[in-house]
Structure formats: structure tokens, C-alpha cells
Amino acid sequence: MSTTCASCYKGVTLEDTVVRGAWSGPVATGGNVTVARGASCGGRGGLRASGDVDVQGTVRGDVASGGSVRVSSRGCVEGCVHATSLLVEPGGTLVAPTVRIAPP
């Protein structure tokens, strides 16, 4: 299911999204996003989710979440993070010039 953004009129997917393999474009959803183990994503626009973001693979680019961001023990985020909460498990990697934790 999808809808249109009232501000920019771009299409917005409402379902949860799972990234598997390599993805070079932006990821945007009104649901949750999981970057599976061994998967990678990045590019202009970064990763944006209204829900939670679970990084088990690699994200190269900014992450904006309306919920929490979890970087698993084998996950890696290389970019700015904006979320309501952030958990980096032991062994996980976060290389972020800016981290902003704030209510939605």
C-alpha cells in the first residue's frame, strides 16, 4: 500500500521494508525498515522510516527514523542518525558525524 506525501507529493510506501542484497538508491517507508545481514544500502536520500530501523547489514548514508534505530552486533551505519532512540549492540559499528536523539 502507498500514499502521497502532502508536502512534496512523492509516493510513500506504507509497508515494512526489508533490504536484501545491495541497494544503491534511497529507502523510504511509512513502516519499519530492516537491512538484513549481509545486505547493504546507501546513496542520495539515505534511509528514512516512520517506524523503527534494524540494521543487521551496512548502511552508507544518513538514517532518519520516527522510532528507534538498532545496529546489531554485525551491523554498520556510516552516516548521520536521527531517531527517538539508538542502540548499538557490542560489535556493531556507528560512524556518525551527527547523532540526534529526540521525540518524534
A tleap script that builds the chain and sets N, CA, C and O, in Angstrom:
source leaprc.protein.ff14SB
mol = sequence {
  NMET SER THR THR CYS ALA SER CYS TYR LYS
  GLY VAL THR LEU GLU ASP THR VAL VAL ARG
  GLY ALA TRP SER GLY PRO VAL ALA THR GLY
  GLY ASN VAL THR VAL ALA ARG GLY ALA SER
  CYS GLY GLY ARG GLY GLY LEU ARG ALA SER
  GLY ASP VAL ASP VAL GLN GLY THR VAL ARG
  GLY ASP VAL ALA SER GLY GLY SER VAL ARG
  VAL SER SER ARG GLY CYS VAL GLU GLY CYS
  VAL HIE ALA THR SER LEU LEU VAL GLU PRO
  GLY GLY THR LEU VAL ALA PRO THR VAL ARG
  ILE ALA PRO CPRO
}
set mol.1.N position { 0.846 -1.167 0.000 }
set mol.1.CA position { 0.000 0.000 0.000 }
set mol.1.C position { 0.901 1.241 0.000 }
set mol.1.O position { 1.989 1.225 0.575 }
set mol.2.N position { 0.444 2.301 -0.641 }
set mol.2.CA position { 1.213 3.537 -0.663 }
set mol.2.C position { 0.273 4.732 -0.644 }
set mol.2.O position { -0.939 4.606 -0.826 }
set mol.3.N position { 0.874 5.896 -0.418 }
set mol.3.CA position { 0.131 7.151 -0.413 }
set mol.3.C position { 1.048 8.231 -0.954 }
set mol.3.O position { 2.181 7.944 -1.341 }
set mol.4.N position { 0.579 9.459 -0.986 }
set mol.4.CA position { 1.370 10.579 -1.479 }
set mol.4.C position { 1.667 11.542 -0.343 }
set mol.4.O position { 0.789 11.862 0.458 }
set mol.5.N position { 2.909 12.000 -0.277 }
set mol.5.CA position { 3.312 12.972 0.736 }
set mol.5.C position { 2.586 14.294 0.493 }
set mol.5.O position { 2.584 14.813 -0.624 }
set mol.6.N position { 1.975 14.832 1.538 }
set mol.6.CA position { 1.240 16.086 1.413 }
set mol.6.C position { 2.162 17.282 1.174 }
set mol.6.O position { 1.725 18.301 0.640 }
set mol.7.N position { 3.431 17.167 1.565 }
set mol.7.CA position { 4.377 18.270 1.407 }
set mol.7.C position { 5.034 18.287 0.035 }
set mol.7.O position { 5.071 19.319 -0.635 }
set mol.8.N position { 5.560 17.117 -0.383 }
set mol.8.CA position { 6.356 17.091 -1.614 }
set mol.8.C position { 5.681 16.319 -2.744 }
set mol.8.O position { 6.178 16.307 -3.870 }
set mol.9.N position { 4.559 15.681 -2.452 }
set mol.9.CA position { 3.775 14.931 -3.438 }
set mol.9.C position { 4.483 13.705 -4.007 }
set mol.9.O position { 4.086 13.202 -5.058 }
set mol.10.N position { 5.519 13.219 -3.338 }
set mol.10.CA position { 6.172 11.987 -3.762 }
set mol.10.C position { 5.418 10.806 -3.179 }
set mol.10.O position { 4.750 10.935 -2.154 }
set mol.11.N position { 5.523 9.660 -3.829 }
set mol.11.CA position { 4.900 8.449 -3.325 }
set mol.11.C position { 5.604 7.946 -2.079 }
set mol.11.O position { 6.829 8.021 -1.982 }
set mol.12.N position { 4.837 7.434 -1.125 }
set mol.12.CA position { 5.383 6.899 0.118 }
set mol.12.C position { 4.799 5.505 0.334 }
set mol.12.O position { 3.580 5.343 0.391 }
set mol.13.N position { 5.659 4.508 0.453 }
set mol.13.CA position { 5.230 3.152 0.759 }
set mol.13.C position { 4.923 3.066 2.243 }
set mol.13.O position { 5.652 3.621 3.066 }
set mol.14.N position { 3.849 2.375 2.587 }
set mol.14.CA position { 3.460 2.285 3.994 }
set mol.14.C position { 3.852 0.964 4.637 }
set mol.14.O position { 3.845 0.845 5.862 }
set mol.15.N position { 4.195 -0.034 3.821 }
set mol.15.CA position { 4.562 -1.341 4.355 }
set mol.15.C position { 5.963 -1.339 4.942 }
set mol.15.O position { 6.781 -0.468 4.648 }
set mol.16.N position { 6.219 -2.339 5.781 }
set mol.16.CA position { 7.575 -2.562 6.273 }
set mol.16.C position { 8.449 -2.982 5.095 }
set mol.16.O position { 7.980 -3.642 4.168 }
set mol.17.N position { 9.720 -2.595 5.138 }
set mol.17.CA position { 10.644 -2.872 4.050 }
set mol.17.C position { 11.836 -3.662 4.567 }
set mol.17.O position { 12.389 -3.347 5.621 }
set mol.18.N position { 12.232 -4.696 3.817 }
set mol.18.CA position { 13.423 -5.469 4.139 }
set mol.18.C position { 14.383 -5.332 2.965 }
set mol.18.O position { 14.038 -5.657 1.829 }
set mol.19.N position { 15.592 -4.847 3.249 }
set mol.19.CA position { 16.627 -4.720 2.226 }
set mol.19.C position { 17.471 -5.972 2.271 }
set mol.19.O position { 18.039 -6.319 3.306 }
set mol.20.N position { 17.549 -6.652 1.129 }
set mol.20.CA position { 18.385 -7.847 0.990 }
set mol.20.C position { 19.307 -7.611 -0.199 }
set mol.20.O position { 18.869 -7.076 -1.218 }
set mol.21.N position { 20.551 -7.991 -0.090 }
set mol.21.CA position { 21.493 -7.759 -1.185 }
set mol.21.C position { 21.980 -6.321 -1.155 }
set mol.21.O position { 22.001 -5.679 -0.105 }
set mol.22.N position { 22.376 -5.819 -2.333 }
set mol.22.CA position { 22.899 -4.449 -2.426 }
set mol.22.C position { 21.836 -3.536 -3.030 }
set mol.22.O position { 21.222 -3.871 -4.043 }
set mol.23.N position { 21.625 -2.388 -2.403 }
set mol.23.CA position { 20.656 -1.399 -2.872 }
set mol.23.C position { 21.358 -0.051 -2.900 }
set mol.23.O position { 21.887 0.395 -1.882 }
set mol.24.N position { 21.368 0.606 -4.068 }
set mol.24.CA position { 22.142 1.846 -4.187 }
set mol.24.C position { 21.293 3.110 -4.136 }
set mol.24.O position { 21.843 4.211 -4.178 }
set mol.25.N position { 19.996 2.990 -4.050 }
set mol.25.CA position { 19.146 4.171 -4.011 }
set mol.25.C position { 18.638 4.454 -2.616 }
set mol.25.O position { 18.973 3.747 -1.666 }
set mol.26.N position { 17.827 5.497 -2.495 }
set mol.26.CA position { 17.254 5.808 -1.184 }
set mol.26.C position { 16.215 4.763 -0.785 }
set mol.26.O position { 15.604 4.117 -1.636 }
set mol.27.N position { 16.028 4.612 0.517 }
set mol.27.CA position { 14.999 3.734 1.065 }
set mol.27.C position { 14.085 4.618 1.899 }
set mol.27.O position { 14.548 5.315 2.802 }
set mol.28.N position { 12.786 4.594 1.602 }
set mol.28.CA position { 11.834 5.417 2.355 }
set mol.28.C position { 10.534 4.647 2.520 }
set mol.28.O position { 10.009 4.091 1.556 }
set mol.29.N position { 10.019 4.616 3.734 }
set mol.29.CA position { 8.759 3.928 4.006 }
set mol.29.C position { 8.053 4.547 5.202 }
set mol.29.O position { 8.678 5.167 6.061 }
set mol.30.N position { 6.769 4.369 5.237 }
set mol.30.CA position { 5.986 4.789 6.394 }
set mol.30.C position { 5.978 3.726 7.472 }
set mol.30.O position { 5.395 3.926 8.538 }
set mol.31.N position { 6.627 2.584 7.206 }
set mol.31.CA position { 6.697 1.487 8.169 }
set mol.31.C position { 8.082 1.347 8.752 }
set mol.31.O position { 8.811 2.327 8.904 }
set mol.32.N position { 8.440 0.115 9.078 }
set mol.32.CA position { 9.755 -0.206 9.622 }
set mol.32.C position { 10.688 -0.634 8.496 }
set mol.32.O position { 10.234 -1.060 7.434 }
set mol.33.N position { 11.998 -0.520 8.732 }
set mol.33.CA position { 12.995 -0.972 7.760 }
set mol.33.C position { 13.963 -1.914 8.453 }
set mol.33.O position { 14.444 -1.641 9.553 }
set mol.34.N position { 14.241 -3.038 7.782 }
set mol.34.CA position { 15.285 -3.959 8.227 }
set mol.34.C position { 16.299 -4.081 7.111 }
set mol.34.O position { 15.944 -4.396 5.975 }
set mol.35.N position { 17.564 -3.833 7.429 }
set mol.35.CA position { 18.656 -4.087 6.486 }
set mol.35.C position { 19.230 -5.424 6.925 }
set mol.35.O position { 19.904 -5.517 7.950 }
set mol.36.N position { 18.956 -6.456 6.138 }
set mol.36.CA position { 19.296 -7.823 6.517 }
set mol.36.C position { 20.800 -8.032 6.608 }
set mol.36.O position { 21.588 -7.278 6.037 }
set mol.37.N position { 21.174 -9.057 7.329 }
set mol.37.CA position { 22.580 -9.427 7.477 }
set mol.37.C position { 23.171 -9.700 6.097 }
set mol.37.O position { 22.597 -10.449 5.307 }
set mol.38.N position { 24.322 -9.090 5.811 }
set mol.38.CA position { 24.978 -9.243 4.521 }
set mol.38.C position { 24.478 -8.276 3.459 }
set mol.38.O position { 25.063 -8.194 2.378 }
set mol.39.N position { 23.406 -7.540 3.747 }
set mol.39.CA position { 22.855 -6.571 2.795 }
set mol.39.C position { 23.514 -5.214 2.993 }
set mol.39.O position { 24.086 -4.934 4.047 }
set mol.40.N position { 23.427 -4.372 1.961 }
set mol.40.CA position { 23.956 -3.014 2.082 }
set mol.40.C position { 23.046 -2.068 1.325 }
set mol.40.O position { 22.435 -2.440 0.324 }
set mol.41.N position { 22.964 -0.849 1.811 }
set mol.41.CA position { 22.206 0.176 1.102 }
set mol.41.C position { 22.872 1.519 1.337 }
set mol.41.O position { 23.565 1.728 2.333 }
set mol.42.N position { 22.647 2.408 0.410 }
set mol.42.CA position { 23.220 3.734 0.526 }
set mol.42.C position { 22.976 4.525 -0.736 }
set mol.42.O position { 22.515 3.991 -1.745 }
set mol.43.N position { 23.281 5.768 -0.670 }
set mol.43.CA position { 23.064 6.643 -1.811 }
set mol.43.C position { 22.381 7.916 -1.373 }
set mol.43.O position { 22.109 8.123 -0.190 }
set mol.44.N position { 22.112 8.757 -2.336 }
set mol.44.CA position { 21.420 10.012 -2.029 }
set mol.44.C position { 20.067 9.734 -1.429 }
set mol.44.O position { 19.359 8.827 -1.867 }
set mol.45.N position { 19.712 10.496 -0.446 }
set mol.45.CA position { 18.424 10.319 0.206 }
set mol.45.C position { 18.485 9.427 1.424 }
set mol.45.O position { 17.605 9.494 2.283 }
set mol.46.N position { 19.506 8.593 1.520 }
set mol.46.CA position { 19.708 7.747 2.691 }
set mol.46.C position { 18.552 6.811 2.970 }
set mol.46.O position { 17.902 6.318 2.049 }
set mol.47.N position { 18.304 6.574 4.229 }
set mol.47.CA position { 17.267 5.652 4.674 }
set mol.47.C position { 16.319 6.409 5.592 }
set mol.47.O position { 16.749 6.998 6.584 }
set mol.48.N position { 15.029 6.396 5.264 }
set mol.48.CA position { 14.030 7.111 6.053 }
set mol.48.C position { 12.857 6.186 6.355 }
set mol.48.O position { 12.321 5.531 5.460 }
set mol.49.N position { 12.471 6.141 7.615 }
set mol.49.CA position { 11.353 5.296 8.030 }
set mol.49.C position { 10.540 6.014 9.094 }
set mol.49.O position { 11.096 6.671 9.973 }
set mol.50.N position { 9.233 5.887 9.012 }
set mol.50.CA position { 8.387 6.438 10.068 }
set mol.50.C position { 8.452 5.570 11.310 }
set mol.50.O position { 8.242 6.049 12.424 }
set mol.51.N position { 8.743 4.292 11.116 }
set mol.51.CA position { 8.847 3.345 12.234 }
set mol.51.C position { 10.289 3.112 12.634 }
set mol.51.O position { 11.128 4.008 12.547 }
set mol.52.N position { 10.563 1.898 13.073 }
set mol.52.CA position { 11.888 1.529 13.560 }
set mol.52.C position { 12.805 1.093 12.423 }
set mol.52.O position { 12.345 0.691 11.354 }
set mol.53.N position { 14.115 1.180 12.673 }
set mol.53.CA position { 15.130 0.738 11.720 }
set mol.53.C position { 16.022 -0.271 12.430 }
set mol.53.O position { 16.554 -0.003 13.507 }
set mol.54.N position { 16.177 -1.443 11.801 }
set mol.54.CA position { 17.016 -2.511 12.350 }
set mol.54.C position { 18.122 -2.782 11.340 }
set mol.54.O position { 17.858 -3.266 10.239 }
set mol.55.N position { 19.360 -2.472 11.711 }
set mol.55.CA position { 20.491 -2.612 10.796 }
set mol.55.C position { 21.301 -3.839 11.194 }
set mol.55.O position { 21.994 -3.843 12.212 }
set mol.56.N position { 21.198 -4.875 10.374 }
set mol.56.CA position { 21.977 -6.089 10.566 }
set mol.56.C position { 23.094 -6.161 9.523 }
set mol.56.O position { 24.041 -6.934 9.670 }
set mol.57.N position { 22.974 -5.346 8.467 }
set mol.57.CA position { 23.962 -5.264 7.406 }
set mol.57.C position { 24.681 -3.932 7.469 }
set mol.57.O position { 25.101 -3.499 8.543 }
set mol.58.N position { 24.827 -3.266 6.306 }
set mol.58.CA position { 25.561 -1.995 6.234 }
set mol.58.C position { 24.706 -0.915 5.599 }
set mol.58.O position { 24.073 -1.137 4.567 }
set mol.59.N position { 24.691 0.264 6.227 }
set mol.59.CA position { 24.027 1.442 5.670 }
set mol.59.C position { 25.082 2.518 5.490 }
set mol.59.O position { 25.745 2.918 6.447 }
set mol.60.N position { 25.234 2.985 4.251 }
set mol.60.CA position { 26.145 4.096 3.965 }
set mol.60.C position { 25.289 5.284 3.555 }
set mol.60.O position { 24.841 5.381 2.412 }
set mol.61.N position { 25.072 6.172 4.493 }
set mol.61.CA position { 24.216 7.326 4.274 }
set mol.61.C position { 23.459 7.631 5.550 }
set mol.61.O position { 23.543 6.889 6.529 }
set mol.62.N position { 22.727 8.718 5.533 }
set mol.62.CA position { 22.004 9.157 6.722 }
set mol.62.C position { 20.800 8.263 6.996 }
set mol.62.O position { 20.175 7.733 6.077 }
set mol.63.N position { 20.490 8.109 8.284 }
set mol.63.CA position { 19.342 7.323 8.722 }
set mol.63.C position { 18.427 8.239 9.521 }
set mol.63.O position { 18.857 8.835 10.509 }
set mol.64.N position { 17.174 8.355 9.105 }
set mol.64.CA position { 16.175 9.142 9.830 }
set mol.64.C position { 15.013 8.216 10.169 }
set mol.64.O position { 14.403 7.620 9.281 }
set mol.65.N position { 14.715 8.102 11.454 }
set mol.65.CA position { 13.685 7.183 11.912 }
set mol.65.C position { 12.727 7.891 12.849 }
set mol.65.O position { 13.146 8.653 13.720 }
set mol.66.N position { 11.442 7.637 12.670 }
set mol.66.CA position { 10.437 8.144 13.594 }
set mol.66.C position { 10.366 7.304 14.855 }
set mol.66.O position { 9.647 7.635 15.797 }
set mol.67.N position { 11.118 6.212 14.863 }
set mol.67.CA position { 11.187 5.309 16.011 }
set mol.67.C position { 12.632 5.100 16.408 }
set mol.67.O position { 13.442 6.026 16.390 }
set mol.68.N position { 12.938 3.867 16.765 }
set mol.68.CA position { 14.287 3.550 17.224 }
set mol.68.C position { 15.166 3.072 16.073 }
set mol.68.O position { 14.674 2.627 15.036 }
set mol.69.N position { 16.474 3.176 16.281 }
set mol.69.CA position { 17.466 2.607 15.369 }
set mol.69.C position { 18.289 1.625 16.181 }
set mol.69.O position { 18.829 1.967 17.234 }
set mol.70.N position { 18.380 0.384 15.673 }
set mol.70.CA position { 19.196 -0.641 16.324 }
set mol.70.C position { 20.252 -1.104 15.343 }
set mol.70.O position { 19.939 -1.504 14.221 }
set mol.71.N position { 21.506 -1.049 15.770 }
set mol.71.CA position { 22.619 -1.555 14.970 }
set mol.71.C position { 23.044 -2.856 15.641 }
set mol.71.O position { 23.527 -2.849 16.773 }
set mol.72.N position { 22.863 -3.981 14.933 }
set mol.72.CA position { 23.157 -5.281 15.519 }
set mol.72.C position { 24.663 -5.487 15.676 }
set mol.72.O position { 25.462 -4.642 15.272 }
set mol.73.N position { 25.034 -6.611 16.263 }
set mol.73.CA position { 26.442 -6.890 16.532 }
set mol.73.C position { 27.284 -6.979 15.261 }
set mol.73.O position { 28.503 -6.817 15.326 }
set mol.74.N position { 26.668 -7.231 14.117 }
set mol.74.CA position { 27.397 -7.273 12.848 }
set mol.74.C position { 26.964 -6.149 11.920 }
set mol.74.O position { 27.359 -6.118 10.755 }
set mol.75.N position { 26.157 -5.229 12.425 }
set mol.75.CA position { 25.664 -4.122 11.614 }
set mol.75.C position { 26.631 -2.951 11.583 }
set mol.75.O position { 27.523 -2.837 12.423 }
set mol.76.N position { 26.433 -2.077 10.590 }
set mol.76.CA position { 27.290 -0.900 10.438 }
set mol.76.C position { 26.483 0.244 9.843 }
set mol.76.O position { 25.796 0.065 8.837 }
set mol.77.N position { 26.564 1.414 10.457 }
set mol.77.CA position { 25.957 2.631 9.912 }
set mol.77.C position { 27.063 3.660 9.753 }
set mol.77.O position { 27.780 3.975 10.702 }
set mol.78.N position { 27.190 4.180 8.534 }
set mol.78.CA position { 28.157 5.235 8.227 }
set mol.78.C position { 27.383 6.445 7.733 }
set mol.78.O position { 27.176 6.602 6.530 }
set mol.79.N position { 26.953 7.300 8.650 }
set mol.79.CA position { 26.182 8.486 8.302 }
set mol.79.C position { 25.477 9.037 9.524 }
set mol.79.O position { 25.498 8.419 10.589 }
set mol.80.N position { 24.860 10.181 9.380 }
set mol.80.CA position { 24.128 10.824 10.476 }
set mol.80.C position { 22.924 9.977 10.866 }
set mol.80.O position { 22.313 9.321 10.021 }
set mol.81.N position { 22.592 9.997 12.151 }
set mol.81.CA position { 21.442 9.251 12.657 }
set mol.81.C position { 20.518 10.208 13.392 }
set mol.81.O position { 20.952 10.962 14.263 }
set mol.82.N position { 19.238 10.170 13.032 }
set mol.82.CA position { 18.198 10.945 13.706 }
set mol.82.C position { 17.097 9.953 14.089 }
set mol.82.O position { 16.499 9.333 13.210 }
set mol.83.N position { 16.822 9.796 15.384 }
set mol.83.CA position { 15.851 8.808 15.844 }
set mol.83.C position { 15.356 9.166 17.237 }
set mol.83.O position { 15.855 10.099 17.867 }
set mol.84.N position { 14.363 8.408 17.714 }
set mol.84.CA position { 13.882 8.615 19.082 }
set mol.84.C position { 14.754 7.873 20.082 }
set mol.84.O position { 14.823 8.250 21.252 }
set mol.85.N position { 15.431 6.805 19.616 }
set mol.85.CA position { 16.383 6.090 20.464 }
set mol.85.C position { 17.382 5.365 19.570 }
set mol.85.O position { 17.107 5.092 18.401 }
set mol.86.N position { 18.546 5.057 20.137 }
set mol.86.CA position { 19.613 4.411 19.385 }
set mol.86.C position { 20.251 3.338 20.254 }
set mol.86.O position { 20.617 3.587 21.402 }
set mol.87.N position { 20.381 2.128 19.686 }
set mol.87.CA position { 21.049 1.035 20.369 }
set mol.87.C position { 22.099 0.468 19.423 }
set mol.87.O position { 21.780 0.020 18.322 }
set mol.88.N position { 23.348 0.492 19.860 }
set mol.88.CA position { 24.427 -0.140 19.105 }
set mol.88.C position { 24.890 -1.317 19.947 }
set mol.88.O position { 25.487 -1.141 21.009 }
set mol.89.N position { 24.608 -2.520 19.460 }
set mol.89.CA position { 24.983 -3.715 20.204 }
set mol.89.C position { 26.499 -3.890 20.183 }
set mol.89.O position { 27.161 -3.409 19.263 }
set mol.90.N position { 27.059 -4.572 21.184 }
set mol.90.CA position { 28.506 -4.833 21.186 }
set mol.90.C position { 28.907 -5.517 19.872 }
set mol.90.O position { 28.313 -6.517 19.468 }
set mol.91.N position { 29.924 -4.956 19.220 }
set mol.91.CA position { 30.373 -5.463 17.927 }
set mol.91.C position { 29.812 -4.676 16.759 }
set mol.91.O position { 30.352 -4.743 15.655 }
set mol.92.N position { 28.738 -3.932 16.980 }
set mol.92.CA position { 28.161 -3.082 15.939 }
set mol.92.C position { 29.016 -1.851 15.717 }
set mol.92.O position { 29.777 -1.450 16.598 }
set mol.93.N position { 28.894 -1.242 14.530 }
set mol.93.CA position { 29.720 -0.082 14.188 }
set mol.93.C position { 28.838 1.111 13.850 }
set mol.93.O position { 27.885 0.993 13.079 }
set mol.94.N position { 29.162 2.258 14.432 }
set mol.94.CA position { 28.481 3.509 14.127 }
set mol.94.C position { 29.539 4.559 13.865 }
set mol.94.O position { 30.312 4.913 14.756 }
set mol.95.N position { 29.573 5.065 12.614 }
set mol.95.CA position { 30.482 6.152 12.235 }
set mol.95.C position { 29.575 7.297 11.826 }
set mol.95.O position { 29.141 7.374 10.676 }
set mol.96.N position { 29.287 8.188 12.767 }
set mol.96.CA position { 28.288 9.229 12.547 }
set mol.96.C position { 28.824 10.592 12.937 }
set mol.96.O position { 29.191 10.808 14.092 }
set mol.97.N position { 28.873 11.528 11.973 }
set mol.97.CA position { 29.293 12.875 12.339 }
set mol.97.C position { 28.261 13.547 13.245 }
set mol.97.O position { 28.601 14.433 14.030 }
set mol.98.N position { 26.994 13.120 13.133 }
set mol.98.CA position { 25.937 13.701 13.947 }
set mol.98.C position { 24.962 12.613 14.373 }
set mol.98.O position { 24.520 11.802 13.559 }
set mol.99.N position { 24.632 12.606 15.667 }
set mol.99.CA position { 23.577 11.726 16.183 }
set mol.99.C position { 22.604 12.618 16.916 }
set mol.99.O position { 22.989 13.362 17.819 }
set mol.100.N position { 21.326 12.545 16.526 }
set mol.100.CA position { 20.293 13.364 17.173 }
set mol.100.C position { 19.214 12.435 17.691 }
set mol.100.O position { 18.548 11.745 16.920 }
set mol.101.N position { 19.050 12.425 19.002 }
set mol.101.CA position { 18.007 11.629 19.646 }
set mol.101.C position { 16.971 12.601 20.187 }
set mol.101.O position { 17.264 13.421 21.057 }
set mol.102.N position { 15.758 12.500 19.663 }
set mol.102.CA position { 14.706 13.425 20.066 }
set mol.102.C position { 13.351 12.751 19.897 }
set mol.102.O position { 13.223 11.816 19.106 }
set mol.103.N position { 12.340 13.210 20.628 }
set mol.103.CA position { 10.998 12.649 20.444 }
set mol.103.C position { 10.493 12.940 19.029 }
set mol.103.O position { 10.926 13.900 18.392 }
set mol.104.N position { 9.574 12.101 18.546 }
set mol.104.CA position { 9.062 12.307 17.175 }
set mol.104.C position { 8.333 13.613 17.000 }
set mol.104.O position { 7.855 13.911 15.905 }
savepdb mol mol.pdb
quit
